[in-house]
Amino acid sequence: MSAFAISGRDSTVQSQPEQGTGQGSAVGRLGAIRHRLELGAVLLATTALYLWNLGASGWANPFYSAAAQAGSQDWTAWFFGSSDAANSITVDKPPASLWIMGLSVRLFGLNAWSILVPEALMGVATAWILYLAVRRAAAPATRNSTLAHRAGLVAAAVLAVTPVATLMFRFNNPDALLVLLMTAAAYGVIRSIQEDRLRWLLLAGVFIGLGFLAKQLQVLLVVPGFAFAYLLAARPGLGRRLLHLLTAGAAVVVSAGWWPAVVELTPAALRPYIGGSQNNSILELTLGYNGLGRLNGDETGSVGGNNGWGTPGLFRMFNSEFGGQIAWLIPSALVLGAALLWIGRQAVRTDGVRASVVVWGCWVLLTALTFSFMAGIIHPYYAVALAPGISGLTGLGAALLWERRSQTVAALFLAAAVTAAGLTAYGLLGQTPTFMPWLRWVVLALSLLASVLVAVASRTGIKSLWRVTAALAVAASLAGPLAYSLSTAATTHSGAIVSAGPSAALVPGGTGRAGFGRLQQNAPPPNHRQNTQGSGWQGAGGMGGLLGASTPSAGLVTALKAGAARYTWAAAAVGSNSAAGYQLATELPVMAVGGFNGTDPSPTLEQFRQLVAEGKIHYFIAGQIMSGDSGSEAATEIAAWVKSAFAPSTIGGTTVYDLSQ
């Protein structure tokens, strides 16, 4: 029996039985209907938040939008995640998220909604699965089915209004699918522990493996907590538990490894170059650029580690770049998790609540610490991976401690959690001082008042006071992130680097976090240097940049389309984002020379010259080139050769070179 099965003073306030005959059965059915309606309302509100004004972001991240467009035209491009339908090079991630977007574009045509709606629906699905997981964890710990239901509702609501979740479930990066799959895996682990069914643990392993195909090694950050929870709390003996974990590990390997195996076994001539690698290897991409390089800052071909988003350290998640994205309830969630562990310290080994705290708590701690100390490429939106863990701990802890609020220790932990939420929001709102400047004071006052009322209400039987206290606590805890989420949904986001929260236009004199995320999102990062001579070259009138898509003129689009059937690629441009703009405007293959950063050796100068000689590339479009960073210099060599061998012309303000002349 769970340590939470014995409720506090309010134990007489129970829901009626949901099964049986007579009045009890009728009341139970009404209760079940009410629960479904409440869940439906939360999910409907989440859907509205994630779909509102969605099309205004256009292509969002054109790097992935162009790959989805390519996949909608060519099945090879779809399978490998190519940047263009002629299969010159892939994106620098596995293609799982592109598979979904590519199919959507095939079905509904190329537009912002066909690309972004699947991401929004993933967010709604994540909130629903999180509700199921938290409700399931809370149910055995309370005789009040309504309380377990509300624990799930709180978790789903917290997830929905987390600013970085609102951002990334309205954006087309792989993070949306990654978070959905990790949450589904957590549900599988929790259900496997409760029901002693291996199939749910195996299904969790499959979800983890598919998560690898979304964003590679990042998905593994949740695995230690999942394994520890199962090893700690599952019913079988220790030997069988270890065997089950090994079997689940095999499920991870198979579901994650089949696609890399196909890539490695396919001759290089029959597939696109693996973007992000220096030797056309998915293993190098996995272990290098997207693996250890992210931890130590040694990613060959990257734009540089430690790139402007805070020095690695313990409190990075609370700095001006990350704090407003995710940090609102981190202290409160940890307080609530610690409270559940303390109160349940004498519970049996198989206690489901403790196992769930391990699942969500390890998720938060390991992911936050990794993000805090990694010295390589990191962006604020990565923090969305923390959202389910924080939300799960918050919903479970708030509901179970509220049931025991008549006990001093539970009341103190509740008061501490509410106070922590208020103080954290006060500090984070201070980072954007001109955005709703009154809100930080209101939140602080509400949190302090709610903390006092928790102690008062716990000593009385006045139900109205309980309701007021709960309402104040929820308002104080969620007002800040909700305000940031609404601002996020009302703001257009596009480019390679985006952030949640109020835009720079709304926070003049602020910290600059929001500005870099939106209004300046197409600007290069701090250590990205451009040059017009020597190895770095930019033709006059070059459009776009390595981190921002080009927006070609109507005249240039017409020129690229003219006679396009005679060429494999309508054009070539340095960097995937620059190429993406032309490709999305024309729906024709545009070669991304050098991949995402222009630093991949694809193609080499010799290969490019051969393609030109064979008449496969029509235009070369002038643009920006990386200078002084690690990685291949092939793009620089190609640009210099084109400049020396072909005459420039200007179409719609853009410098181009007709390679057919």
N, C-alpha and C positions, 0 to 999 in steps of 0.2 A: 504494500500500500504506500502511496506517495505521502510524504510528510505534509503535503498540502491538503490531504483529504479531510482533515479536521478543520472546519472553518471557524471563524471568529464569532464575535457577538452577534453579527448579523446573519448567522447561519439559518435562522428561521425564514429569511427572505429567499425562498427557493422557487424555482420554476416548477410548474406542475408536471407530473409524469407525461412523457410524450407517447407512451404506449399504454394500452389497456382499453377499458370500456367505460362507458358513461361519460360523466362530465369531465373527468380527468383526461380522457382520450380527446375530447373535443377541445379542451384548453390546450393540450399538447399540440394538436394540429394547428390551432391558431398561433401558438408560439412559433412553430416551425415556419408557418407562412410569414409571420412577422420577421423572423430571422432572414428569410430569403429576400423579402422586400428591402430590409436594411442593407443587406449585402449588395443587392441590385442597385440601390441608391448610391452606395460608395463606388461601385464599379462604373456606374453611369457618370458620376461626377468626375471620376478619373478619366474616362473616355473623353468627356467634354474638355477637360483641361489639356489632354494630350492632342486632341484634334483641332482645338480652337486656333484659327489663323495659321494652320499648318502650312498651307500652300505658299504663304508669304516668304518662306525660307528658300524657295526655288529649289535648286539642286542641292542645297545644304553643303555636304562635302562633295565637290565635283569629282574628286579622285575615285570615290566609290560609285557615284552616280554614273560616271562614264563606263566603269567596269560592268555595272548592271545593264547599261545599254548594250554593251558589247555582248554580254551573255544572252541577251534577248534575241540577238541576231545569229549567233553561232554557238552550237552546242559545245564545241571544244573550248571556246572562250569561257562559256558558262562553267564547265567542269573544272578548268584550271584557275579560274579567276583572272582572266586576262584583262589588261587595260583597254585593249582594242579588239575588234572582231577579226582582225588579221593575225592576231596572236603573236605580237612582238615580245611582250613582257607581261608578267602578272603584277598584281598589287603585292604589297609587302606583308600580307596576312593570308592565312588559308581562306578558302572561299565560302564557308558555310553561310555567312550572312548574305553574300552576293547571290547564292543560289535562290534564296527567298526573294530578294529584290528582282533578280533577273526573270524569274517566273512571273512575278507581278507585272513587270513591264511587258512581257510577252502577252499576258492576258489583257491588260488595260491600256497599253500604249505607253510611250515615253512622256512622262510628266511628273511634276513634283509629288502629286498625291500617290501615284502608283509606287513611288520609291519610299515615301515617308509614312504612309498609312500602315504598312506592315510593322514598322518600328513602334508606332503608337499602340497597335494591338498587342505587340509583345509586352509593352508596359502594363496594359490592363491584365493580360494573362499572368504576368509576374505578381501583380497585386492579389489576384484571385488565388494563385497557388500559395502565396505567403499566408493568406487568410486561412487556407485549409491546413497548412503546416502548424501554425500557431494555435488554431482552435483544437487541432488534434492533440497537441502537446498539453494544452490546458485542461482538456476534458476530464482525464482521469484524476486530476488534482482537485477537482471541485465537484460538489453535488449540484451545482447550479449550471445547467447547460447554457443559460443565457450569458453567464459570465464568461464561459469559454468562447462563445460566439463573439462577445464584445472584445475579448482579447485579440481575436483574429481581425476584427474590424479596426481596432486601433493600429495594429501592425500594418494593415493594408493602407489606412489613411496616412500614416507616417511616411510610408514609402511613396505614396502618390504625391505628397507635397514636398518631398525632399528636392531642393532646387536642381541638383545635378541630375536627378532622375527625370524631372520634368524636361530638362535640356536633352538628355540622351535618348529618351523615348520619343522625342520629336526630331531626331537626327539620324543619319544613316551610317554611322560608324558601327563596327562590329560589337560595341559594348552592350547594346540592347539585347542582342541574342545571347551574349555571354552571361548577362545577369539573369535572364530568363532560365537558361539551362542550369546555372548554379543553384537557383532557387528550387527548381524542380528536383535537382539532386538532393538538396537538403530535405525536401518533403519525403523522398524515397528512403533516406536514411532514418528519419524519425519514424516513419511508418514501419520500416523493417524492424526497428528496435521494439516498437510497441506490439506488433503482431507476430514477431518471431517468424517472418517469412523471408527467405533468402531472395526471392524474386524481386522484392522491392530494393534490396541492396544492389542486386545486379543492375536493375534499371537505373539506380543512382549512378553506378559506374558508367553506364552507357551515356547518360547525360553529361557526365564529366568529360568523357571522350569526345562527344560532340562539341562541348565547350572548347576543347583544344582546337577543333577545326574552325572555331570562331576567332579565337585570339591567342592560341598557342599556350605557352607555359603559365600565363596569368591564372588560368582556371585552377591550377594546382595549389594555389594559396589556400583554398578551402578544404583540401583533401585531408591534411593532418587533423583538423578538428572533427571531420566526419569519421575518420578512422578511430580516433580516440574515443569519441562518443559511443561508437558501436562496441569497441573493445571493452569499454567501461560498463555499459548498461544492457547489452543484448542478453537474452536469456540463456542461450546454450553455454556449455562449458568452455573454458579458455581455449582448449584445442580446437573445438569447432568454430569458435569466434575467429581465431587466427586463420583457419582454413577458409571461412567465408570471406574474410577480408582479402585473402590472396585471390580467391575466385573473382571478387569484385574488381580487384586490380587487373586481372586478365581482361575483364569486360572493358575497363578503361583503355587498355593497350589496344585491343582489337578495334573498338569504335573510334579511337583516335588515330590509329596507325595505318588503317587501310588506305587512306588517301595519300599520305606521304609515301607509302610503299609503291603505289601506282605511279606517283610522280618520279620517284627514283628509278623505277624499272622502265619507264618510257624513254626511249632514245631522245636526246636533246633536240634532234632535228625534227621530231614529231610533236613537240610541245613548245609553249612559250618559255622564254627565259624566266627564271625565278627571281622576281623583283626583291630587292633588299639584300641579296647575297652578292658576293664578289666572285663566286665560282659556279654559279648556276646550280646551287644545291639547296634543297629544302631543309636538309639537316643543318647546314650552316646558318640559314635564316632562323631556324628554331633555337639553336644553341647560342648563336652569336648576336645578330642584330636584334632579335626579339627575345633573347634569352639572357645569358650572363652579362651581355653588354649593357642591358638595362640596369643591372645592379651595380656594375663597376664603372660605367661611363665609357666603356671601350667598344662602342658600336661602330665598326668600320662602315664608312659611307653615311654616317648620321649628320644631323645639323649640330651635333655637340651635346654632351651631357650637361647637367646642372644649368639648364638653359633658361634662366630668368624666372623660375617659379619657386624660388626659395632655396636656401642652403639646406642640404640634408640635415635632419635633426629630429629630435623627439617630438617637437611641437609643430612640425611642418603642416599637419592637417588643420592647424588653427591659424595659419598665417593669412595674409591678405589675399593670396591667390586661391588657396584651398578652403579656407574657413567657411565662407559663404556658400560654398558648394555643398558641404556635407557635415560640418562639425556641430551643427545646432544641438543634436541630442546625443552626441558621443559620450559626454560625461554622465548624463542621465541614464543612458543605456547600461553603462558599466556599473553604475551604482545599483540599478535594479537587478542586474545579473548577479552582482556580489550579494545582494540581499537574498535572492533565491537560493544561492549556494549556502549561505549561512543558516537560513531557516530550515533548509532541507539537509543539513549536515549529517543528521542521524538517519536519513532515509535508507531504504534498502539499496543494494547495488543497482538494481534494475529500475530505479526511479526514473520515470519518463521526463519529469520536469528538469532534473539535473542534467539528463542527457541532452535535452533541448538547449539548455543554457550553454553546455559545452559546444554544441553545434554552432549556435549564433555567436557566442562569446569568442571562441577561437577564430571564427570567421573575421570578426571585427579586429581583434588584436593582431593577428598575423598579417592581415591585409594592410591595416593602418601602419604597422611598424615597417613593413616592406616598402610601402610608398614613402614613408617618412625618411628612410635612410638610403634609398636607392640613389645612386649618383649619375645614372644615365638619363635617357630621354624619359620625361614624365610630363604629362599635361594635367591640368586641374580636373578635366572631365573623367580621368581614370577613376576618380573617387566614387563614381556611381557603383563600383563593385562593392563598396561598403554598405550601401543603402539597405539591402535585405537583412544583413546581420544586425544593424542598428535597429531597424524596424521590428525584427523578430524579438529581440531582447526587450524592447520598449513595450510592445503589446503584451507579451507574456508576463513580464515583471509587474507592469502597472495593474493588470487585472488581478493577478493572484495576491499581490500585496494589498490591493484595495479590499479584497474579500476578508483579509485578516487585519484590517485597519484598527480594530479595537485593541490589538496587541501593540504594546509600546514600540517594540523593535520594528514592526512593519510600518507603523505610523512615522517613525523617525526616518526610515529609509525612503518612504514616499515623500516626505517633506524635503529631504535632501535632494532627491531626484528633481522635484519641481523647482527648487531653488537653483540647482545647477543649470537647469534649462533656461531659467530667467537670466542668470548671470552670463551664461554663454551667449544668449541672444543679445543681451545688452552690449557685450564686447564686439560681436560680429556686426551688428547694425552700426556700431561706431566706425567701422571700416568704410562705410559709405554714408558719411555724415549728412549729406544733403538729400538723401533718399528717405522720405517720411521720417524726419528727425524726431518727431514726437513718439514714434512707435517704440523705440528702445526704452523710454521712460515708462510707457504704459505696460510693456511686457515685464519690466522689472517690478513695478508696483503689483501687478496681478500675480506674479510668481510668489512674491513675498507674502501677499495676502492669502493666496491659496495654501502656502506652506503652513501658515498659522491655523487656517481653518481645518486642515487635515488633522491637527492635534485636537482641536475643539470638537469637530464632528465625530471623531472616533470615540468620544466619551459621551455622546448623546444618542438618542434614538430618533432624532428629528430627521425624517427622510428628506424633507425639503432642503435642509442644510447640507446633507450629503450631496444632493444634486447640484446645488450651487457650487460647492467645493469642487466637485468633479468638472463642472463646466469651466470654472476659473482655471483649474490646472491644465485642462486641454487647451484653452485659449492662450494661456501664458506660454505653453510649450510649442504650439504650432503657429502662432501669429507671425513670427519672424520668417520661418521657412515658407509659409504660405504666401507672404508678401513677395518674397524673392521668386517663388515659383510663378506667381501671376505675372510678375515683371518679365520673367523668362519667356513665358508663353506669348506675351504681347510684343516680344522683340524678335526681329529677323536675325537668324543665325546662318552664316555660311562661311566656307573656308575650311582650312585644315585645323585651326586652333580656335576653339569656342569655350565660353564660360557662361555659367548661369548667373542669375541675379540682375539687378538694375543695370541698364546700359550706361556708358560713360556720359551720354547726353543728359542723363538724369542725375548724375552725381559729379558735377564739375568740382574740381578740387579734391576728388576722392583719391583712393590709393592707386588707381590706374588698372586694377585687376579687370574691371568690367570693360574698360576701353580696349585693352589688348584682346579681350575675348570676342568683341563684336565690331566696334567701329574701326579697330586697327587689326582685325584678324588676318588680313592679307599681307600685313607687313612681315618682313623676315625677322627671325628671332635675333637676339642680341649679338650672337657671334657669327651671323651669316653676312659675309662680305660680298659685294658685287664689284666688278671691275670692267672697264671698257677697253683695256689693253692687255697684252700678254696672254696669259692662260685664261683669264676670265674675259668674256666678250659679251657685249650686248649691242645688237644692231639698233640703229636709230628707229624710233617708233615701235620698238618691241612692246608687246602687250602681255599682261598677266605677270605672274611670278611663280617661283617654285612652291609657294604656300597659298597662292590664290589663283583661281581660274581666270582665264582670259575671257573677254567679252567681245567677240569679233563684230565688225560692222557688217551691214547687209551686203556691201560690195565685196568684202572678203569672203563671206559665206557663198555668194554667187560664184566667185572665182574658184573656190575649193570644190564646188559641186560640178563645175564645168568639166566635162570629159572624165569624171571620176571613175567611170566604169573601166577605163583603160589602165587604171593604176590599182595596186594592192593597197597603198596608203595614199589618201588624198593629200596628206602633209606629214611632216615630222617637226617636232618642237622639243626643246630641252625641258625635261621635268614633266611628271605625270599630270600635275594640276594645270599647267599651261596647256598641254595637249588636250586635257579633258574639256576645256572650254570650247575649243574648236570642234571637238568630236561631238559634244552634246548639241552644238548649234547646227551641225550639218548631218548628224547621224551617220557619218562616214568614218572609217578607221583613220586615226591619226597616231602616228608612232610617237611614243614617249621616250625620247632619247635619254638614256641614263636612269630611267625609272623615276621613282618619287622625287628624290633629291637631285637627280641628274648626275649621280656618282656611281651608278652601276655600270659595269663594262658591257652594256647591251644597247645598241650593237657596238662592235669595235669599229675603228675607222675603216679597216679593210672590208669588213662586212657591209658597212654603210656604202662605201664606194661601189661595191659589187651590186648592191640593190639599186643604186642610182644608174649604174651602167645597164642593168636589166630593165630599166624603165618602170620600176615598181613604186617609186615615190615621186609625187608631182612637185610639191613645194617644201621648202624649208622655211620655217617662220622664226624670225629673230626673237630672242628673249634673253632671260637672265641665266647666268651660269655660276655654279658654286666655285669659289676660289679659296684656296688655302685650307680646305677641309680634307679629311681622309676619304679614301675611296678612289675609284677609277677616274682618270683624266680623259676617258674616251670622248665624252661629250664636248669637252674643250677642244680636243683635236678635230672632231667632226665640224664644230662651228668654225674653227679657223680655216679648215679646208674649204668649206662652202664659201666663206667670205673671199677666199683667194681665187676660187675657180669659177664663181658665178656672179653675174651682175645683179645688184639689188634693185628692187622696185618697191613702190609704195602703193598699197591698196587699202583704202579706208583708213589711212593713218598708220598702217602697220607695215613694217619692212619685211618683205618676203623675197625668196630666191626661187626662181623657176628652175627646177632641176632637170626638166625635160629639154631645156635649151642648151 
